[in-house]
């Protein structure tokens, strides 16, 4: 079971890096919760592959910094089509 979780953490990180994906997108792709994605990438991966964890962390931090902008654009788009 431990090997599966470690492999999943690496796969999730690669998906996030390759696709510049958000935690929500990764959770949907892998069929797991957002909190599991976050725990895999921030806590578990640092012990498995620190370099990969660092790369994924850059993407997650950027997405976190931009999420209020994306939310505002989504709301604007929603009301433009009503």
Protein Blocks (a to p, Z undefined) as FASTA:
>chain_A
ZZmmmmmmmmmmmmmmmnopafklmmmmnopafklmmmmmmmmmmmmmmmlmmmmmmmmm
mmmmmmmmmmmmmmmmmmmmZZ
